[in-house]
Amino acid sequence: MKILRAYPFCAGAALALSGLSTYTAQASPLPVSFIEPAQTTKLPGLDIGGSGVMEDSVVTGDFNNDGHLDLLIANPFTGFAPILMLGKGDGTFAPGPAIAPSITQYFGGVLATGDFNGDGNLDFAVAGADFAFINMFLGDGKGNFKRTETNVAFQPGQTDMVVGDVNRDGKADIVLKTALGIQVYLGKGDGTFTGGLNTFTFTGRVATSTIKLANFYNSGTPDLVLTDALSQQVVAFRGNGNGTFTQTATAAVPLVPGSVEVGDFNGDGIDDVAAFPEFNIINPAPGQFLQNIAVVLTVPPAHPGGSIGFTTAKYYYGGLAPANGGVADVNGDGKLDLLSSDVLGGTIVIQLGNGDGSFTNTTNYVFPVQGAGMVPLIDAFNQTAVTGDFNGSGKQDIATVIIDTTGGLQSYLSLLINNTP
């Protein structure tokens, strides 16, 4: 098999247009490589539309407790339940038990996992848009799920959801982005939740795109960060430890930020933030035409009890039209890297981390998601990309969902298997 080291489409043009040659990296990260072509598997019951445009439409976890990572994939357009693909541990997947459909799961495009009832088995929640429902499912550790609760949340349009213990009672909670603000469902530890009563709003943030839990204060309480598409900002909140949050910092991130990801990019022990645009290509700043991933580093509080700050955003190449982002150490050097799912280019773009908060900013690591016989740029439309060691090699592989537009709009699971030396 040929090792895929670079994707030639427009690489030279992108470098010239975006001014990448003017950037000097602070370090020389180890290279990264994946097997070419991508490994593709037809997804049962997902006939059209892919996994959707929501931010977390594919999630990983060991849902049948066999020690192998599995994938749970949203099915918002042609089904009323997500699709479970069980990992075999060798980089391949097979369909798992069917999840019972429900009208309340229609257009359910956002997934989040956690142990909601404390039995040691992974559970999940699915949230949609058109019908404004959030459904909770409990897993039995064998790949089977039972819906236990359905809540109503006003969330027309794109939504997002995360799971964490936001009130520090040892039980998994759900944080949901809605049209009215951020809604918190406090877990009771038995698989049920409070009715989202802890809704809070925030002045001037009326177009929240995505949310993530983060560690900004090293307090042991999860903090929160979001992107606001209208004000074009990253907004950080301190977790108060009771399921509520207090706004503490903002950073300007032009280009209509969509997906937000967090990680400690400079090794100072607190999370930094990367914002990926909503399919935007053009950065109007001089010499930064295709620079469309914004990275802001977190500035620690100046004194105990103080608030964090953010540095001015730096921009990196994320492809022709980034849809979603990710953070992982894909080259195994101990430094976090950025992954951009380029829906227009049909590629995964990787910017390798230097460990000091900067990234390589190159087009050397752009990997097609098409399988054998598929057409670049045509068979793609990849959305959420997730990482995990799917074949037991100890390296981070990449999974996403693509649409075969030349083969009847069938959806496929696309896997990039990491073979970095």
One Martini backbone bead per residue (centre of mass of N, CA, C, O) as a GRO file, in nm:
protein
  421
    1MET     BB    1   0.098   0.035   0.019
    2LYS     BB    2   0.051   0.363  -0.002
    3ILE     BB    3   0.181   0.654   0.118
    4LEU     BB    4   0.025   0.933   0.255
    5ARG     BB    5   0.160   1.278   0.245
    6ALA     BB    6  -0.004   1.427   0.010
    7TYR     BB    7  -0.222   1.671  -0.140
    8PRO     BB    8  -0.210   1.824  -0.457
    9PHE     BB    9  -0.445   2.009  -0.436
   10CYS     BB   10  -0.355   2.336  -0.459
   11ALA     BB   11  -0.094   2.370  -0.293
   12GLY     BB   12   0.068   2.594  -0.435
   13ALA     BB   13  -0.162   2.801  -0.451
   14ALA     BB   14  -0.217   2.821  -0.151
   15LEU     BB   15   0.057   2.927  -0.069
   16ALA     BB   16   0.052   3.186  -0.238
   17LEU     BB   17  -0.228   3.308  -0.146
   18SER     BB   18  -0.178   3.277   0.186
   19GLY     BB   19   0.126   3.325   0.284
   20LEU     BB   20   0.287   3.073   0.410
   21SER     BB   21   0.594   3.145   0.347
   22THR     BB   22   0.608   3.373   0.589
   23TYR     BB   23   0.616   3.139   0.789
   24THR     BB   24   0.779   3.063   1.105
   25ALA     BB   25   0.857   2.809   1.275
   26GLN     BB   26   0.947   2.705   1.610
   27ALA     BB   27   0.943   2.412   1.490
   28SER     BB   28   0.995   2.048   1.411
   29PRO     BB   29   0.782   1.836   1.347
   30LEU     BB   30   0.668   1.549   1.309
   31PRO     BB   31   0.556   1.359   1.086
   32VAL     BB   32   0.268   1.250   0.883
   33SER     BB   33   0.077   0.942   0.806
   34PHE     BB   34  -0.132   0.773   0.558
   35ILE     BB   35  -0.330   0.554   0.407
   36GLU     BB   36  -0.362   0.472   0.061
   37PRO     BB   37  -0.658   0.481   0.057
   38ALA     BB   38  -0.928   0.522   0.200
   39GLN     BB   39  -1.138   0.355   0.417
   40THR     BB   40  -1.451   0.212   0.312
   41THR     BB   41  -1.799   0.203   0.451
   42LYS     BB   42  -2.106   0.109   0.434
   43LEU     BB   43  -2.402   0.260   0.554
   44PRO     BB   44  -2.666   0.160   0.719
   45GLY     BB   45  -2.950   0.367   0.664
   46LEU     BB   46  -2.751   0.587   0.509
   47ASP     BB   47  -2.857   0.721   0.206
   48ILE     BB   48  -2.867   1.039   0.284
   49GLY     BB   49  -2.671   1.329   0.389
   50GLY     BB   50  -2.542   1.195   0.608
   51SER     BB   51  -2.458   1.322   0.939
   52GLY     BB   52  -2.435   1.619   0.897
   53VAL     BB   53  -2.381   1.973   1.023
   54MET     BB   54  -2.313   1.915   1.287
   55GLU     BB   55  -2.055   1.906   1.527
   56ASP     BB   56  -2.158   1.605   1.671
   57SER     BB   57  -2.212   1.333   1.453
   58VAL     BB   58  -1.951   1.189   1.577
   59VAL     BB   59  -1.871   0.916   1.803
   60THR     BB   60  -1.681   0.769   2.060
   61GLY     BB   61  -1.668   0.422   2.190
   62ASP     BB   62  -1.722   0.149   2.423
   63PHE     BB   63  -2.034  -0.008   2.386
   64ASN     BB   64  -1.939  -0.343   2.432
   65ASN     BB   65  -1.683  -0.408   2.609
   66ASP     BB   66  -1.413  -0.513   2.408
   67GLY     BB   67  -1.172  -0.280   2.375
   68HIS     BB   68  -1.310  -0.128   2.132
   69LEU     BB   69  -1.366   0.111   1.915
   70ASP     BB   70  -1.651   0.296   1.845
   71LEU     BB   71  -1.938   0.416   1.644
   72LEU     BB   72  -2.150   0.705   1.645
   73ILE     BB   73  -2.411   0.793   1.405
   74ALA     BB   74  -2.580   1.020   1.260
   75ASN     BB   75  -2.946   1.030   1.127
   76PRO     BB   76  -3.120   1.305   1.018
   77PHE     BB   77  -3.270   1.233   0.720
   78THR     BB   78  -3.342   0.888   0.704
   79GLY     BB   79  -3.379   0.874   1.022
   80PHE     BB   80  -3.465   0.788   1.391
   81ALA     BB   81  -3.156   0.692   1.433
   82PRO     BB   82  -2.870   0.598   1.512
   83ILE     BB   83  -2.549   0.454   1.421
   84LEU     BB   84  -2.385   0.147   1.491
   85MET     BB   85  -2.025   0.091   1.498
   86LEU     BB   86  -1.826  -0.186   1.536
   87GLY     BB   87  -1.522  -0.255   1.653
   88LYS     BB   88  -1.247  -0.496   1.582
   89GLY     BB   89  -0.935  -0.371   1.617
   90ASP     BB   90  -0.836  -0.351   1.280
   91GLY     BB   91  -0.997  -0.098   1.130
   92THR     BB   92  -1.282  -0.221   1.148
   93PHE     BB   93  -1.643  -0.236   1.072
   94ALA     BB   94  -1.972  -0.310   1.217
   95PRO     BB   95  -2.284  -0.349   1.259
   96GLY     BB   96  -2.497  -0.291   1.505
   97PRO     BB   97  -2.741  -0.258   1.690
   98ALA     BB   98  -3.041  -0.140   1.669
   99ILE     BB   99  -3.199   0.166   1.710
  100ALA     BB  100  -3.473   0.290   1.821
  101PRO     BB  101  -3.712   0.459   1.680
  102SER     BB  102  -3.813   0.819   1.664
  103ILE     BB  103  -3.970   1.117   1.614
  104THR     BB  104  -3.775   1.270   1.824
  105GLN     BB  105  -3.513   1.199   1.620
  106TYR     BB  106  -3.559   1.388   1.414
  107PHE     BB  107  -3.281   1.554   1.322
  108GLY     BB  108  -3.054   1.397   1.483
  109GLY     BB  109  -2.716   1.553   1.490
  110VAL     BB  110  -2.643   1.527   1.807
  111LEU     BB  111  -2.379   1.391   2.014
  112ALA     BB  112  -2.347   1.231   2.348
  113THR     BB  113  -2.139   1.095   2.606
  114GLY     BB  114  -2.207   0.874   2.896
  115ASP     BB  115  -2.257   0.791   3.243
  116PHE     BB  116  -2.584   0.823   3.363
  117ASN     BB  117  -2.610   0.551   3.586
  118GLY     BB  118  -2.336   0.413   3.702
  119ASP     BB  119  -2.268   0.110   3.540
  120GLY     BB  120  -2.012   0.143   3.320
  121ASN     BB  121  -2.185   0.231   3.077
  122LEU     BB  122  -2.247   0.361   2.777
  123ASP     BB  123  -2.412   0.652   2.692
  124PHE     BB  124  -2.669   0.864   2.523
  125ALA     BB  125  -2.728   1.167   2.338
  126VAL     BB  126  -2.990   1.328   2.133
  127ALA     BB  127  -3.003   1.613   1.913
  128GLY     BB  128  -3.202   1.852   1.753
  129ALA     BB  129  -3.432   2.076   1.574
  130ASP     BB  130  -3.723   2.077   1.450
  131PHE     BB  131  -3.840   1.918   1.732
  132ALA     BB  132  -3.693   1.994   2.001
  133PHE     BB  133  -3.517   1.739   2.104
  134ILE     BB  134  -3.402   1.529   2.387
  135ASN     BB  135  -3.235   1.213   2.402
  136MET     BB  136  -3.206   0.931   2.625
  137PHE     BB  137  -2.957   0.661   2.649
  138LEU     BB  138  -2.914   0.330   2.763
  139GLY     BB  139  -2.657   0.108   2.824
  140ASP     BB  140  -2.553  -0.257   2.846
  141GLY     BB  141  -2.252  -0.326   2.715
  142LYS     BB  142  -2.361  -0.470   2.412
  143GLY     BB  143  -2.501  -0.234   2.214
  144ASN     BB  144  -2.753  -0.158   2.373
  145PHE     BB  145  -3.058   0.052   2.372
  146LYS     BB  146  -3.255   0.274   2.596
  147ARG     BB  147  -3.509   0.483   2.619
  148THR     BB  148  -3.576   0.718   2.907
  149GLU     BB  149  -3.571   1.022   2.782
  150THR     BB  150  -3.763   1.329   2.704
  151ASN     BB  151  -3.684   1.657   2.595
  152VAL     BB  152  -3.757   2.000   2.570
  153ALA     BB  153  -3.593   2.219   2.324
  154PHE     BB  154  -3.525   2.534   2.200
  155GLN     BB  155  -3.359   2.445   1.870
  156PRO     BB  156  -3.333   2.596   1.611
  157GLY     BB  157  -3.118   2.463   1.424
  158GLN     BB  158  -2.814   2.467   1.518
  159THR     BB  159  -2.649   2.248   1.746
  160ASP     BB  160  -2.524   2.162   2.086
  161MET     BB  161  -2.332   1.910   2.292
  162VAL     BB  162  -2.240   1.825   2.635
  163VAL     BB  163  -2.045   1.626   2.875
  164GLY     BB  164  -2.053   1.674   3.240
  165ASP     BB  165  -1.945   1.770   3.574
  166VAL     BB  166  -2.079   2.083   3.669
  167ASN     BB  167  -2.154   2.016   4.004
  168ARG     BB  168  -1.973   1.800   4.157
  169ASP     BB  169  -2.146   1.497   4.211
  170GLY     BB  170  -2.055   1.250   4.008
  171LYS     BB  171  -2.249   1.336   3.768
  172ALA     BB  172  -2.382   1.340   3.464
  173ASP     BB  173  -2.409   1.611   3.242
  174ILE     BB  174  -2.599   1.847   3.033
  175VAL     BB  175  -2.501   2.064   2.763
  176LEU     BB  176  -2.708   2.307   2.585
  177LYS     BB  177  -2.771   2.454   2.283
  178THR     BB  178  -2.992   2.724   2.240
  179ALA     BB  179  -3.200   2.990   2.150
  180LEU     BB  180  -3.190   3.102   2.473
  181GLY     BB  181  -2.917   2.942   2.536
  182ILE     BB  182  -2.790   2.774   2.811
  183GLN     BB  183  -2.856   2.433   2.890
  184VAL     BB  184  -2.897   2.249   3.200
  185TYR     BB  185  -2.864   1.898   3.277
  186LEU     BB  186  -2.901   1.740   3.570
  187GLY     BB  187  -2.784   1.464   3.705
  188LYS     BB  188  -2.908   1.178   3.912
  189GLY     BB  189  -2.763   0.881   3.839
  190ASP     BB  190  -3.029   0.713   3.681
  191GLY     BB  191  -3.077   0.851   3.377
  192THR     BB  192  -3.177   1.122   3.480
  193PHE     BB  193  -3.311   1.465   3.459
  194THR     BB  194  -3.338   1.766   3.465
  195GLY     BB  195  -3.542   2.027   3.291
  196GLY     BB  196  -3.353   2.268   3.215
  197LEU     BB  197  -3.350   2.515   3.444
  198ASN     BB  198  -3.037   2.630   3.389
  199THR     BB  199  -3.082   2.882   3.220
  200PHE     BB  200  -2.856   3.092   3.027
  201THR     BB  201  -2.763   3.414   2.945
  202PHE     BB  202  -2.594   3.656   2.714
  203THR     BB  203  -2.470   3.941   2.630
  204GLY     BB  204  -2.459   3.959   2.275
  205ARG     BB  205  -2.535   3.632   2.239
  206VAL     BB  206  -2.729   3.522   1.948
  207ALA     BB  207  -2.510   3.310   1.773
  208THR     BB  208  -2.452   3.027   1.865
  209SER     BB  209  -2.270   2.748   1.762
  210THR     BB  210  -2.059   2.634   1.988
  211ILE     BB  211  -1.953   2.394   2.245
  212LYS     BB  212  -1.720   2.364   2.535
  213LEU     BB  213  -1.542   2.207   2.756
  214ALA     BB  214  -1.306   2.337   3.007
  215ASN     BB  215  -0.964   2.441   3.125
  216PHE     BB  216  -0.891   2.760   3.283
  217TYR     BB  217  -0.854   2.728   3.633
  218ASN     BB  218  -0.787   2.465   3.793
  219SER     BB  219  -1.062   2.381   3.988
  220GLY     BB  220  -1.234   2.108   3.891
  221THR     BB  221  -1.424   2.282   3.715
  222PRO     BB  222  -1.599   2.316   3.452
  223ASP     BB  223  -1.575   2.494   3.172
  224LEU     BB  224  -1.663   2.739   2.908
  225VAL     BB  225  -1.702   2.744   2.545
  226LEU     BB  226  -1.776   2.974   2.268
  227THR     BB  227  -1.931   3.054   1.961
  228ASP     BB  228  -2.003   3.367   1.784
  229ALA     BB  229  -2.118   3.451   1.474
  230LEU     BB  230  -2.207   3.751   1.492
  231SER     BB  231  -1.961   3.871   1.675
  232GLN     BB  232  -1.701   3.709   1.632
  233GLN     BB  233  -1.652   3.506   1.896
  234VAL     BB  234  -1.489   3.410   2.185
  235VAL     BB  235  -1.639   3.257   2.482
  236ALA     BB  236  -1.581   3.261   2.832
  237PHE     BB  237  -1.645   3.037   3.118
  238ARG     BB  238  -1.699   2.998   3.452
  239GLY     BB  239  -1.725   2.752   3.674
  240ASN     BB  240  -1.931   2.732   3.978
  241GLY     BB  241  -2.025   2.418   4.070
  242ASN     BB  242  -2.374   2.434   4.007
  243GLY     BB  243  -2.437   2.467   3.678
  244THR     BB  244  -2.301   2.739   3.641
  245PHE     BB  245  -2.201   3.049   3.464
  246THR     BB  246  -1.926   3.290   3.401
  247GLN     BB  247  -1.831   3.550   3.234
  248THR     BB  248  -1.467   3.639   3.139
  249ALA     BB  249  -1.406   3.611   2.813
  250THR     BB  250  -1.275   3.747   2.497
  251ALA     BB  251  -1.244   3.688   2.130
  252ALA     BB  252  -1.147   3.772   1.820
  253VAL     BB  253  -1.303   3.573   1.531
  254PRO     BB  254  -1.318   3.593   1.237
  255LEU     BB  255  -1.529   3.421   0.993
  256VAL     BB  256  -1.753   3.284   1.131
  257PRO     BB  257  -1.767   3.097   1.381
  258GLY     BB  258  -1.798   2.758   1.472
  259SER     BB  259  -1.609   2.549   1.552
  260VAL     BB  260  -1.489   2.428   1.874
  261GLU     BB  261  -1.162   2.391   2.033
  262VAL     BB  262  -0.962   2.222   2.286
  263GLY     BB  263  -0.627   2.284   2.432
  264ASP     BB  264  -0.287   2.240   2.521
  265PHE     BB  265  -0.064   2.414   2.311
  266ASN     BB  266   0.178   2.530   2.541
  267GLY     BB  267   0.211   2.377   2.832
  268ASP     BB  268   0.052   2.544   3.093
  269GLY     BB  269  -0.227   2.373   3.196
  270ILE     BB  270  -0.422   2.519   2.990
  271ASP     BB  271  -0.663   2.602   2.783
  272ASP     BB  272  -0.713   2.642   2.449
  273VAL     BB  273  -0.825   2.793   2.124
  274ALA     BB  274  -1.019   2.672   1.838
  275ALA     BB  275  -1.153   2.825   1.537
  276PHE     BB  276  -1.397   2.732   1.298
  277PRO     BB  277  -1.542   2.798   1.017
  278GLU     BB  278  -1.842   2.849   0.823
  279PHE     BB  279  -1.713   2.775   0.524
  280ASN     BB  280  -1.484   2.969   0.514
  281ILE     BB  281  -1.217   3.117   0.317
  282ILE     BB  282  -1.185   3.424   0.348
  283ASN     BB  283  -0.917   3.636   0.441
  284PRO     BB  284  -0.877   3.987   0.445
  285ALA     BB  285  -0.606   3.977   0.527
  286PRO     BB  286  -0.300   4.031   0.452
  287GLY     BB  287  -0.177   3.727   0.327
  288GLN     BB  288  -0.474   3.551   0.429
  289PHE     BB  289  -0.679   3.401   0.242
  290LEU     BB  290  -0.659   3.076   0.376
  291GLN     BB  291  -0.684   3.180   0.674
  292ASN     BB  292  -0.932   2.983   0.887
  293ILE     BB  293  -0.782   2.933   1.167
  294ALA     BB  294  -0.839   3.016   1.502
  295VAL     BB  295  -0.591   3.102   1.755
  296VAL     BB  296  -0.619   3.111   2.116
  297LEU     BB  297  -0.453   3.203   2.394
  298THR     BB  298  -0.433   3.156   2.733
  299VAL     BB  299  -0.446   3.385   3.001
  300PRO     BB  300  -0.372   3.390   3.301
  301PRO     BB  301  -0.428   3.493   3.593
  302ALA     BB  302  -0.281   3.755   3.780
  303HIS     BB  303  -0.469   3.651   4.020
  304PRO     BB  304  -0.639   3.534   4.261
  305GLY     BB  305  -0.968   3.536   4.120
  306GLY     BB  306  -0.922   3.592   3.845
  307SER     BB  307  -0.910   3.642   3.497
  308ILE     BB  308  -0.892   3.555   3.199
  309GLY     BB  309  -0.733   3.557   2.878
  310PHE     BB  310  -0.655   3.661   2.537
  311THR     BB  311  -0.509   3.637   2.257
  312THR     BB  312  -0.440   3.706   1.957
  313ALA     BB  313  -0.523   3.587   1.672
  314LYS     BB  314  -0.422   3.307   1.484
  315TYR     BB  315  -0.366   3.186   1.149
  316TYR     BB  316  -0.476   2.889   0.961
  317TYR     BB  317  -0.481   2.638   0.749
  318GLY     BB  318  -0.816   2.458   0.658
  319GLY     BB  319  -0.897   2.496   0.369
  320LEU     BB  320  -1.166   2.569   0.163
  321ALA     BB  321  -1.412   2.443   0.380
  322PRO     BB  322  -1.463   2.439   0.687
  323ALA     BB  323  -1.670   2.254   0.923
  324ASN     BB  324  -1.467   2.103   1.118
  325GLY     BB  325  -1.296   2.008   1.418
  326GLY     BB  326  -0.976   1.908   1.580
  327VAL     BB  327  -0.794   1.731   1.853
  328ALA     BB  328  -0.459   1.584   1.824
  329ASP     BB  329  -0.195   1.335   1.838
  330VAL     BB  330  -0.086   1.221   1.525
  331ASN     BB  331   0.257   1.202   1.560
  332GLY     BB  332   0.359   1.131   1.863
  333ASP     BB  333   0.508   1.408   2.021
  334GLY     BB  334   0.310   1.539   2.258
  335LYS     BB  335   0.150   1.728   2.055
  336LEU     BB  336  -0.096   1.921   1.957
  337ASP     BB  337  -0.327   1.900   1.692
  338LEU     BB  338  -0.490   2.001   1.391
  339LEU     BB  339  -0.825   1.943   1.258
  340SER     BB  340  -0.972   1.970   0.925
  341SER     BB  341  -1.293   1.958   0.774
  342ASP     BB  342  -1.312   1.964   0.423
  343VAL     BB  343  -1.599   1.981   0.242
  344LEU     BB  344  -1.493   2.079  -0.042
  345GLY     BB  345  -1.212   1.914  -0.070
  346GLY     BB  346  -1.220   1.627   0.067
  347THR     BB  347  -1.054   1.675   0.349
  348ILE     BB  348  -0.780   1.648   0.577
  349VAL     BB  349  -0.644   1.895   0.781
  350ILE     BB  350  -0.306   1.935   0.909
  351GLN     BB  351  -0.174   2.093   1.207
  352LEU     BB  352   0.121   2.097   1.357
  353GLY     BB  353   0.246   2.102   1.667
  354ASN     BB  354   0.506   2.284   1.860
  355GLY     BB  355   0.424   2.346   2.186
  356ASP     BB  356   0.391   2.694   2.180
  357GLY     BB  357   0.102   2.758   2.011
  358SER     BB  358   0.198   2.665   1.740
  359PHE     BB  359   0.191   2.602   1.381
  360THR     BB  360   0.293   2.505   1.071
  361ASN     BB  361   0.139   2.609   0.824
  362THR     BB  362   0.050   2.382   0.593
  363THR     BB  363   0.008   2.168   0.281
  364ASN     BB  364   0.145   1.876   0.351
  365TYR     BB  365  -0.133   1.788   0.536
  366VAL     BB  366  -0.347   1.653   0.298
  367PHE     BB  367  -0.632   1.428   0.317
  368PRO     BB  368  -0.813   1.214   0.159
  369VAL     BB  369  -1.154   1.051   0.191
  370GLN     BB  370  -1.143   0.871  -0.041
  371GLY     BB  371  -1.193   0.588  -0.195
  372ALA     BB  372  -1.189   0.348  -0.401
  373GLY     BB  373  -1.318   0.497  -0.701
  374MET     BB  374  -1.329   0.777  -0.610
  375VAL     BB  375  -1.398   1.130  -0.636
  376PRO     BB  376  -1.246   1.403  -0.614
  377LEU     BB  377  -1.463   1.654  -0.475
  378ILE     BB  378  -1.730   1.470  -0.508
  379ASP     BB  379  -1.659   1.239  -0.300
  380ALA     BB  380  -1.778   1.365   0.020
  381PHE     BB  381  -1.880   1.583   0.252
  382ASN     BB  382  -1.733   1.615   0.510
  383GLN     BB  383  -1.750   1.640   0.855
  384THR     BB  384  -1.711   1.495   1.114
  385ALA     BB  385  -1.403   1.439   1.294
  386VAL     BB  386  -1.246   1.154   1.436
  387THR     BB  387  -1.042   1.008   1.693
  388GLY     BB  388  -0.846   0.695   1.705
  389ASP     BB  389  -0.758   0.364   1.800
  390PHE     BB  390  -0.868   0.123   1.560
  391ASN     BB  391  -0.590  -0.098   1.546
  392GLY     BB  392  -0.372  -0.104   1.794
  393SER     BB  393  -0.102   0.095   1.731
  394GLY     BB  394  -0.104   0.381   1.905
  395LYS     BB  395  -0.253   0.550   1.687
  396GLN     BB  396  -0.412   0.818   1.530
  397ASP     BB  397  -0.705   0.803   1.380
  398ILE     BB  398  -0.955   0.871   1.113
  399ALA     BB  399  -1.306   0.968   1.117
  400THR     BB  400  -1.570   0.979   0.865
  401VAL     BB  401  -1.834   1.115   0.663
  402ILE     BB  402  -1.951   1.028   0.335
  403ILE     BB  403  -2.051   1.105  -0.010
  404ASP     BB  404  -2.163   0.924  -0.295
  405THR     BB  405  -2.251   1.103  -0.573
  406THR     BB  406  -2.190   0.866  -0.802
  407GLY     BB  407  -2.365   0.632  -0.605
  408GLY     BB  408  -2.657   0.747  -0.486
  409LEU     BB  409  -2.589   0.894  -0.203
  410GLN     BB  410  -2.418   0.724  -0.037
  411SER     BB  411  -2.300   0.640   0.277
  412TYR     BB  412  -1.970   0.665   0.435
  413LEU     BB  413  -1.709   0.529   0.599
  414SER     BB  414  -1.405   0.707   0.675
  415LEU     BB  415  -1.058   0.588   0.685
  416LEU     BB  416  -0.756   0.697   0.847
  417ILE     BB  417  -0.460   0.525   0.865
  418ASN     BB  418  -0.200   0.529   1.082
  419ASN     BB  419   0.167   0.520   0.956
  420THR     BB  420   0.360   0.648   1.136
  421PRO     BB  421   0.694   0.592   1.219
   0.00000   0.00000   0.00000
